[in-house]
Amino acid sequence: MNTIQNFLPEQYRQTGALEINHNYLDDQFADHDAIWLKIREVVRRGDFTLGQEVDRLEQEFAAISGVKHAIGVGSGTDALFLSLKALGIGEGDEVITTPYTFYATIGAIVTAGAKPVFVDAGEDYNIDATQIEKKITARTRAIMPVHWSGKPCEMEVIEAIASRHGLTVVSDACHAIKATYKGRQAGELGTLACFSFHPLKNLNVWGDGGIIATNSDALADTLRLLRNHGLAGRDECRIFAYNSRLDTIQAVVARHMLEKIDHITSARIAHATYFDEALRDIAQIRVPARSAEIKQVYHLYMVCCERRDALQKYLIEHGVDAKVHYPVPMHLQPAARFLGHQVGDFPMAEAIAASALSLPVHEFITRQQQDQVIQLIKAFYG
C-alpha cells in the first residue's frame, strides 16, 4: 500500500515555472512589510488566539456582507461543517447539494454525520434549482447551494423551495465574497453563508481561515461556542465542541486584504469580461451566459472547450497555467462509493467536468498576457 504524501510542494514547483500563472501571491503580498508591522503588534500583545483583530475583522466583514454577525473559524471547510452542526444536522439527515463542487462541500456534510443528496448542475455550473424539489424527502434538513466560481445560484427559487418545505439554506459562498444576487450580498444569501480565506481565494490569508455570515443571533451564539470548545468564558463550558478558532495573525492579513477587496473584485470582473468578448467568437469554446442581475466575482474564470485536455496541455507547453477544476465530479469520487452513484447519473455535471477549463483572471494579469492566452487558444483551434 502506498503511503499518502504531501503533493502540494511539487504542484507549486510545476506551476511556479509558468509565465502566466494562477498563483499571484508574490505580487499580491509585495507589500508584506506593512502586514509585518501589524503582526508585530499582535506579538507584543500576545493575543494569538481569538484576539482583538479577530473581533475587528468580524465586525468589518459583517458590515460589507450586509449581515449582523460574522464568526471567524479555522477554514472555509469548518465554516460549512460548523454551520451544519449549529443547525443540529447529523446522523440520519440529508443535505441537498451539487456534485459539481470542491471536495470540502461534500466532506463537511459527511463529517457532520449527514448524507449528501445530489442535484445536477445547470449550464452555469451551479446547482439546477428547478431539480431540487423532487429530491426532498422526510429526512431532508437543508439545501447547500454552491456559488461556484463566484456566481450566486438562483437563490429566489432555492429560498422559496426551502420555505415551502421548512428547510434551511446554508450557502457555500467560499468563492463568492463581494458577489451579489439581485442587489443582495453573498453573505445575505441563505440563513448562513460560509466563506474561505484560503491563499488562492479572492480575499486570502497566509494559511487557512474562514468566516460565517448570518443574521441569526441564536446561530451566531451557537457558532461562537462550537468554534471554541463550547466555552462561554474561561471557566464555563456549555457544550463539548470543537477547536476551529481563526488565528489572530490570519485576521490581521484578512483585514489588510479587506482594504483591497473592491479593487480585486473590479479587476477580476474586467479581465473576465475581456476574455468573454474574445472567446465567444471561437466556435469550439462555450462561454456561460451572464446575467445583469448577478455580480459574479470570478474566483475562477471557466469556459467549456472542445478537446479540453489537449488544449490544456498546449497552453501549459506555451507557459499558461490552464487548470481543470475539477475532472471528476463528486458523485464519482472514490469517497462517494457508499452513495451508489454511477456514470450518467448527473450528466450535466459530468459534461462540465469533462470540458471546463480555468484561465488565470486575477488582478495582476495584464492585457498583453490575456491577448497572449487568446491568441494561443485561437492558434490551437486553427
Secondary structure, DSSP 8 states (H G I E B T S, - for coil): -------HHHHHHHHHT-SB-S--HHHHTTTHHHHHHHHHHHHHHT--BS-HHHHHHHHHHHHHHTSSEEEEES-HHHHHHHHHHHTT--TT-EEEE-SSS-HHHHHHHHHTT-EEEE--B-TTSSB-GGGSGGG--TTEEEE--B-GGG----HHHHHHHHHHHT-EEEEE-TT-TT-EETTEEGGGSSSEEEEE--TTSSS--SS--EEEEES-HHHHHHHHHHTBTTEEETTEESS---B-B-BHHHHHHHHHHHTTHHHHHHHHHHHHHHHHHHHTT-TTEE-----TTEE---SSEEEEETTHHHHHHHHHHTTB--B-S-SS-GGGSGGGGGGT--TTSSHHHHHHHHHEEEE--STT--HHHHHHHHHHHHHHH-
